[in-house]
Amino acid sequence: MKKRGVQVEYMVKDDEGHGFGNEENQFDFYGAMEKFLAKHLGGRIGE
């Protein structure tokens, strides 16, 4: 995606390994993913 000029966010949580098992971290991840998809696919946030 970077080669295509799409700005991406890299998310690292100190208390996680591969993936997000902690519920709070999952909320952070899915929130970031929702914003990314809304921005790049024309979805809606907050409705």
PDB file of N, CA, C and O in Angstrom:
ATOM      1  N   MET A   1       0.821  -1.182   0.000  1.00  0.00           N
ATOM      2  CA  MET A   1       0.000   0.000   0.000  1.00  0.00           C
ATOM      3  C   MET A   1       0.868   1.250   0.000  1.00  0.00           C
ATOM      4  O   MET A   1       0.528   2.251  -0.630  1.00  0.00           O
ATOM      5  N   LYS A   2       1.988   1.188   0.707  1.00  0.00           N
ATOM      6  CA  LYS A   2       2.876   2.351   0.729  1.00  0.00           C
ATOM      7  C   LYS A   2       3.390   2.675  -0.670  1.00  0.00           C
ATOM      8  O   LYS A   2       3.537   3.846  -1.020  1.00  0.00           O
ATOM      9  N   LYS A   3       3.663   1.651  -1.469  1.00  0.00           N
ATOM     10  CA  LYS A   3       4.134   1.867  -2.837  1.00  0.00           C
ATOM     11  C   LYS A   3       3.091   2.591  -3.676  1.00  0.00           C
ATOM     12  O   LYS A   3       3.431   3.290  -4.631  1.00  0.00           O
ATOM     13  N   ARG A   4       1.829   2.424  -3.322  1.00  0.00           N
ATOM     14  CA  ARG A   4       0.734   3.088  -4.053  1.00  0.00           C
ATOM     15  C   ARG A   4       0.413   4.452  -3.481  1.00  0.00           C
ATOM     16  O   ARG A   4      -0.504   5.122  -3.956  1.00  0.00           O
ATOM     17  N   GLY A   5       1.164   4.880  -2.454  1.00  0.00           N
ATOM     18  CA  GLY A   5       0.957   6.198  -1.871  1.00  0.00           C
ATOM     19  C   GLY A   5      -0.125   6.256  -0.813  1.00  0.00           C
ATOM     20  O   GLY A   5      -0.587   7.339  -0.454  1.00  0.00           O
ATOM     21  N   VAL A   6      -0.534   5.103  -0.310  1.00  0.00           N
ATOM     22  CA  VAL A   6      -1.558   5.052   0.736  1.00  0.00           C
ATOM     23  C   VAL A   6      -0.859   5.141   2.092  1.00  0.00           C
ATOM     24  O   VAL A   6      -0.008   4.313   2.417  1.00  0.00           O
ATOM     25  N   GLN A   7      -1.224   6.146   2.872  1.00  0.00           N
ATOM     26  CA  GLN A   7      -0.637   6.304   4.199  1.00  0.00           C
ATOM     27  C   GLN A   7      -1.250   5.271   5.143  1.00  0.00           C
ATOM     28  O   GLN A   7      -2.471   5.168   5.264  1.00  0.00           O
ATOM     29  N   VAL A   8      -0.387   4.515   5.803  1.00  0.00           N
ATOM     30  CA  VAL A   8      -0.849   3.473   6.718  1.00  0.00           C
ATOM     31  C   VAL A   8      -0.322   3.742   8.126  1.00  0.00           C
ATOM     32  O   VAL A   8       0.706   4.393   8.310  1.00  0.00           O
ATOM     33  N   GLU A   9      -1.040   3.234   9.094  1.00  0.00           N
ATOM     34  CA  GLU A   9      -0.647   3.362  10.498  1.00  0.00           C
ATOM     35  C   GLU A   9      -0.177   2.002  10.988  1.00  0.00           C
ATOM     36  O   GLU A   9      -0.825   0.985  10.738  1.00  0.00           O
ATOM     37  N   TYR A  10       0.939   1.989  11.678  1.00  0.00           N
ATOM     38  CA  TYR A  10       1.473   0.760  12.247  1.00  0.00           C
ATOM     39  C   TYR A  10       1.199   0.801  13.738  1.00  0.00           C
ATOM     40  O   TYR A  10       1.671   1.703  14.430  1.00  0.00           O
ATOM     41  N   MET A  11       0.443  -0.162  14.243  1.00  0.00           N
ATOM     42  CA  MET A  11       0.035  -0.154  15.643  1.00  0.00           C
ATOM     43  C   MET A  11       0.772  -1.244  16.411  1.00  0.00           C
ATOM     44  O   MET A  11       0.714  -2.420  16.049  1.00  0.00           O
ATOM     45  N   VAL A  12       1.465  -0.844  17.474  1.00  0.00           N
ATOM     46  CA  VAL A  12       2.179  -1.778  18.344  1.00  0.00           C
ATOM     47  C   VAL A  12       1.704  -1.548  19.768  1.00  0.00           C
ATOM     48  O   VAL A  12       1.648  -0.411  20.235  1.00  0.00           O
ATOM     49  N   LYS A  13       1.368  -2.611  20.448  1.00  0.00           N
ATOM     50  CA  LYS A  13       0.967  -2.539  21.854  1.00  0.00           C
ATOM     51  C   LYS A  13       2.009  -3.295  22.670  1.00  0.00           C
ATOM     52  O   LYS A  13       2.324  -4.445  22.365  1.00  0.00           O
ATOM     53  N   ASP A  14       2.540  -2.656  23.700  1.00  0.00           N
ATOM     54  CA  ASP A  14       3.616  -3.248  24.506  1.00  0.00           C
ATOM     55  C   ASP A  14       3.203  -4.540  25.200  1.00  0.00           C
ATOM     56  O   ASP A  14       4.046  -5.398  25.465  1.00  0.00           O
ATOM     57  N   ASP A  15       1.920  -4.686  25.494  1.00  0.00           N
ATOM     58  CA  ASP A  15       1.463  -5.862  26.234  1.00  0.00           C
ATOM     59  C   ASP A  15       0.899  -6.959  25.331  1.00  0.00           C
ATOM     60  O   ASP A  15       0.169  -7.833  25.798  1.00  0.00           O
ATOM     61  N   GLU A  16       1.240  -6.914  24.034  1.00  0.00           N
ATOM     62  CA  GLU A  16       0.735  -7.907  23.091  1.00  0.00           C
ATOM     63  C   GLU A  16       1.876  -8.539  22.299  1.00  0.00           C
ATOM     64  O   GLU A  16       2.968  -7.984  22.183  1.00  0.00           O
ATOM     65  N   GLY A  17       1.585  -9.697  21.770  1.00  0.00           N
ATOM     66  CA  GLY A  17       2.497 -10.355  20.845  1.00  0.00           C
ATOM     67  C   GLY A  17       1.962 -10.175  19.444  1.00  0.00           C
ATOM     68  O   GLY A  17       1.725  -9.052  19.000  1.00  0.00           O
ATOM     69  N   HIS A  18       1.772 -11.284  18.744  1.00  0.00           N
ATOM     70  CA  HIS A  18       1.211 -11.242  17.396  1.00  0.00           C
ATOM     71  C   HIS A  18      -0.312 -11.195  17.516  1.00  0.00           C
ATOM     72  O   HIS A  18      -0.929 -12.143  18.000  1.00  0.00           O
ATOM     73  N   GLY A  19      -0.908 -10.100  17.080  1.00  0.00           N
ATOM     74  CA  GLY A  19      -2.351  -9.938  17.200  1.00  0.00           C
ATOM     75  C   GLY A  19      -2.707  -9.183  18.472  1.00  0.00           C
ATOM     76  O   GLY A  19      -1.830  -8.767  19.229  1.00  0.00           O
ATOM     77  N   PHE A  20      -3.998  -9.013  18.694  1.00  0.00           N
ATOM     78  CA  PHE A  20      -4.477  -8.255  19.848  1.00  0.00           C
ATOM     79  C   PHE A  20      -5.448  -9.112  20.651  1.00  0.00           C
ATOM     80  O   PHE A  20      -6.582  -9.339  20.230  1.00  0.00           O
ATOM     81  N   GLY A  21      -4.998  -9.584  21.809  1.00  0.00           N
ATOM     82  CA  GLY A  21      -5.832 -10.411  22.674  1.00  0.00           C
ATOM     83  C   GLY A  21      -6.517  -9.622  23.766  1.00  0.00           C
ATOM     84  O   GLY A  21      -7.599  -9.993  24.221  1.00  0.00           O
ATOM     85  N   ASN A  22      -5.888  -8.524  24.194  1.00  0.00           N
ATOM     86  CA  ASN A  22      -6.431  -7.662  25.228  1.00  0.00           C
ATOM     87  C   ASN A  22      -7.631  -6.904  24.655  1.00  0.00           C
ATOM     88  O   ASN A  22      -7.540  -6.302  23.585  1.00  0.00           O
ATOM     89  N   GLU A  23      -8.744  -6.940  25.370  1.00  0.00           N
ATOM     90  CA  GLU A  23      -9.983  -6.326  24.860  1.00  0.00           C
ATOM     91  C   GLU A  23      -9.821  -4.838  24.565  1.00  0.00           C
ATOM     92  O   GLU A  23     -10.314  -4.362  23.542  1.00  0.00           O
ATOM     93  N   GLU A  24      -9.149  -4.099  25.427  1.00  0.00           N
ATOM     94  CA  GLU A  24      -8.949  -2.662  25.194  1.00  0.00           C
ATOM     95  C   GLU A  24      -8.133  -2.438  23.919  1.00  0.00           C
ATOM     96  O   GLU A  24      -8.420  -1.520  23.152  1.00  0.00           O
ATOM     97  N   ASN A  25      -7.128  -3.264  23.695  1.00  0.00           N
ATOM     98  CA  ASN A  25      -6.317  -3.146  22.482  1.00  0.00           C
ATOM     99  C   ASN A  25      -7.127  -3.494  21.240  1.00  0.00           C
ATOM    100  O   ASN A  25      -6.924  -2.908  20.176  1.00  0.00           O
ATOM    101  N   GLN A  26      -8.038  -4.440  21.375  1.00  0.00           N
ATOM    102  CA  GLN A  26      -8.911  -4.788  20.250  1.00  0.00           C
ATOM    103  C   GLN A  26      -9.789  -3.604  19.876  1.00  0.00           C
ATOM    104  O   GLN A  26      -9.980  -3.327  18.692  1.00  0.00           O
ATOM    105  N   PHE A  27     -10.325  -2.903  20.869  1.00  0.00           N
ATOM    106  CA  PHE A  27     -11.140  -1.719  20.589  1.00  0.00           C
ATOM    107  C   PHE A  27     -10.318  -0.660  19.860  1.00  0.00           C
ATOM    108  O   PHE A  27     -10.801  -0.047  18.909  1.00  0.00           O
ATOM    109  N   ASP A  28      -9.079  -0.442  20.301  1.00  0.00           N
ATOM    110  CA  ASP A  28      -8.203   0.522  19.633  1.00  0.00           C
ATOM    111  C   ASP A  28      -7.956   0.116  18.182  1.00  0.00           C
ATOM    112  O   ASP A  28      -8.035   0.940  17.271  1.00  0.00           O
ATOM    113  N   PHE A  29      -7.653  -1.176  17.984  1.00  0.00           N
ATOM    114  CA  PHE A  29      -7.359  -1.672  16.642  1.00  0.00           C
ATOM    115  C   PHE A  29      -8.577  -1.548  15.719  1.00  0.00           C
ATOM    116  O   PHE A  29      -8.469  -1.018  14.613  1.00  0.00           O
ATOM    117  N   TYR A  30      -9.723  -2.035  16.172  1.00  0.00           N
ATOM    118  CA  TYR A  30     -10.906  -1.992  15.310  1.00  0.00           C
ATOM    119  C   TYR A  30     -11.373  -0.561  15.049  1.00  0.00           C
ATOM    120  O   TYR A  30     -11.916  -0.271  13.983  1.00  0.00           O
ATOM    121  N   GLY A  31     -11.166   0.328  16.007  1.00  0.00           N
ATOM    122  CA  GLY A  31     -11.485   1.739  15.771  1.00  0.00           C
ATOM    123  C   GLY A  31     -10.600   2.334  14.695  1.00  0.00           C
ATOM    124  O   GLY A  31     -11.082   3.051  13.817  1.00  0.00           O
ATOM    125  N   ALA A  32      -9.300   2.041  14.755  1.00  0.00           N
ATOM    126  CA  ALA A  32      -8.366   2.525  13.740  1.00  0.00           C
ATOM    127  C   ALA A  32      -8.686   1.927  12.375  1.00  0.00           C
ATOM    128  O   ALA A  32      -8.610   2.615  11.357  1.00  0.00           O
ATOM    129  N   MET A  33      -9.045   0.643  12.356  1.00  0.00           N
ATOM    130  CA  MET A  33      -9.387  -0.015  11.098  1.00  0.00           C
ATOM    131  C   MET A  33     -10.654   0.599  10.498  1.00  0.00           C
ATOM    132  O   MET A  33     -10.730   0.812   9.288  1.00  0.00           O
ATOM    133  N   GLU A  34     -11.638   0.880  11.335  1.00  0.00           N
ATOM    134  CA  GLU A  34     -12.883   1.484  10.852  1.00  0.00           C
ATOM    135  C   GLU A  34     -12.614   2.846  10.214  1.00  0.00           C
ATOM    136  O   GLU A  34     -13.161   3.156   9.155  1.00  0.00           O
ATOM    137  N   LYS A  35     -11.775   3.658  10.853  1.00  0.00           N
ATOM    138  CA  LYS A  35     -11.437   4.978  10.296  1.00  0.00           C
ATOM    139  C   LYS A  35     -10.701   4.845   8.973  1.00  0.00           C
ATOM    140  O   LYS A  35     -10.978   5.583   8.027  1.00  0.00           O
ATOM    141  N   PHE A  36      -9.758   3.901   8.904  1.00  0.00           N
ATOM    142  CA  PHE A  36      -9.010   3.682   7.672  1.00  0.00           C
ATOM    143  C   PHE A  36      -9.940   3.281   6.528  1.00  0.00           C
ATOM    144  O   PHE A  36      -9.869   3.841   5.434  1.00  0.00           O
ATOM    145  N   LEU A  37     -10.808   2.312   6.790  1.00  0.00           N
ATOM    146  CA  LEU A  37     -11.717   1.844   5.742  1.00  0.00           C
ATOM    147  C   LEU A  37     -12.689   2.934   5.320  1.00  0.00           C
ATOM    148  O   LEU A  37     -13.003   3.060   4.136  1.00  0.00           O
ATOM    149  N   ALA A  38     -13.166   3.721   6.271  1.00  0.00           N
ATOM    150  CA  ALA A  38     -14.083   4.811   5.926  1.00  0.00           C
ATOM    151  C   ALA A  38     -13.382   5.834   5.033  1.00  0.00           C
ATOM    152  O   ALA A  38     -13.963   6.331   4.069  1.00  0.00           O
ATOM    153  N   LYS A  39     -12.144   6.136   5.360  1.00  0.00           N
ATOM    154  CA  LYS A  39     -11.383   7.123   4.576  1.00  0.00           C
ATOM    155  C   LYS A  39     -11.110   6.627   3.165  1.00  0.00           C
ATOM    156  O   LYS A  39     -11.260   7.381   2.204  1.00  0.00           O
ATOM    157  N   HIS A  40     -10.710   5.364   3.028  1.00  0.00           N
ATOM    158  CA  HIS A  40     -10.268   4.869   1.736  1.00  0.00           C
ATOM    159  C   HIS A  40     -11.343   4.170   0.925  1.00  0.00           C
ATOM    160  O   HIS A  40     -11.177   3.974  -0.279  1.00  0.00           O
ATOM    161  N   LEU A  41     -12.440   3.791   1.560  1.00  0.00           N
ATOM    162  CA  LEU A  41     -13.524   3.127   0.831  1.00  0.00           C
ATOM    163  C   LEU A  41     -14.813   3.920   0.831  1.00  0.00           C
ATOM    164  O   LEU A  41     -15.821   3.476   0.282  1.00  0.00           O
ATOM    165  N   GLY A  42     -14.785   5.101   1.450  1.00  0.00           N
ATOM    166  CA  GLY A  42     -15.945   5.967   1.434  1.00  0.00           C
ATOM    167  C   GLY A  42     -17.023   5.582   2.420  1.00  0.00           C
ATOM    168  O   GLY A  42     -18.189   5.917   2.216  1.00  0.00           O
ATOM    169  N   GLY A  43     -16.663   4.885   3.488  1.00  0.00           N
ATOM    170  CA  GLY A  43     -17.635   4.521   4.512  1.00  0.00           C
ATOM    171  C   GLY A  43     -17.983   5.687   5.405  1.00  0.00           C
ATOM    172  O   GLY A  43     -17.499   6.802   5.211  1.00  0.00           O
ATOM    173  N   ARG A  44     -18.818   5.423   6.375  1.00  0.00           N
ATOM    174  CA  ARG A  44     -19.265   6.467   7.295  1.00  0.00           C
ATOM    175  C   ARG A  44     -18.798   6.160   8.711  1.00  0.00           C
ATOM    176  O   ARG A  44     -18.817   5.009   9.145  1.00  0.00           O
ATOM    177  N   ILE A  45     -18.384   7.191   9.419  1.00  0.00           N
ATOM    178  CA  ILE A  45     -17.956   7.086  10.810  1.00  0.00           C
ATOM    179  C   ILE A  45     -18.969   7.811  11.677  1.00  0.00           C
ATOM    180  O   ILE A  45     -19.395   8.920  11.353  1.00  0.00           O
ATOM    181  N   GLY A  46     -19.358   7.175  12.795  1.00  0.00           N
ATOM    182  CA  GLY A  46     -20.203   7.845  13.777  1.00  0.00           C
ATOM    183  C   GLY A  46     -21.681   7.878  13.463  1.00  0.00           C
ATOM    184  O   GLY A  46     -22.414   8.650  14.081  1.00  0.00           O
ATOM    185  N   GLU A  47     -22.141   7.083  12.540  1.00  0.00           N
ATOM    186  CA  GLU A  47     -23.577   7.073  12.245  1.00  0.00           C
ATOM    187  C   GLU A  47     -24.194   5.776  12.661  1.00  0.00           C
ATOM    188  O   GLU A  47     -25.398   5.583  12.491  1.00  0.00           O
TER     189      GLU A  47
END
